[in-house]
Amino acid sequence: MQLPDVAWLDLPTGPLAYRRSGTGPPLLLIHGWGGSWRYWLGAFATLAEHHDVIALDLPGFGDSPPPRGAATLTELTAITIAAADALGLDTLSLGGHSLGAALALLFANAQPARVKRLVLTSFGLPRTAQEEMIFAGLHMQMQANAALWAPWLDLYAPWVAALRPWNQSFWMTPPLPALIAARAVYNVAEVPYAALALGTADMTLMHPRVALESASCSGDPAIAAAARTTALPSLVLNGREDPIFPPAAATALFRALPNSSLVLLDHCGHVPMAEHPMPFYSTLEAFLN
């Protein structure tokens, strides 16, 4: 398989990197926190024959520089919609992983006539009203912390960029990638070491301010509100052993979405596209078709 070359969009918020390959209906894929377009490598191998597969690098992740504004949930959603506009995608299917799932959900909620199908991977909602209130409080606290630290992290960013080659070399040294992945992956022994190393490399590429600001999106009440009013065909696709969004959280999301289905993959953690790529992509393709 020949991987697509990087291409660029010139958006008002700054340049945005993406990869595109395949023929058929457009499928826009959005990675999660700490990731990049490389989380969707399997999509180009399995879906590009029947779909126009487009994978973004969100601002401040992968090859994309940080946005000119704050990397809030609202701003990242607006940037994703602007990217779809710039790519000329009048109608499309959307797929998102973790943070990317939140962006895909808000995109679909804002422009439902434009989105044909929605795939939300490794994502969920608070399980009770009390839990929702707790997460909303944490979200507000994290937002305040992000606003306080953002100017200092921008000053720190050039040092991070200068030291990145040495930082990557250190964190990609065995067994560190496996130790890091063990926090999210169910069984690291079943994942190729190259995939673990790529995931670790992606985390070192994060812009420090964007890393904090985007993490503060967690618990935003807008996500649950969007789920309850997004009626287009949706698939919630999670690992049954996901330690970040466990099955109960995925089930809460499934129940909130008016027109959705739920698939839980056995012996799978937070990164199903790397842990069990064949059942993951076959399930995804069946839903899209």
Beta strands, then each sheet from edge to edge (+ up, - down):
strand 1: 7-11
strand 2: 14-21
strand 3: 26-30
strand 4: 52-56
strand 5: 92-97
strand 6: 115-121
strand 7: 234-239
strand 8: 260-265
sheet 1: 1+ 2- 4+ 3+ 5+ 6+ 7+ 8+
end
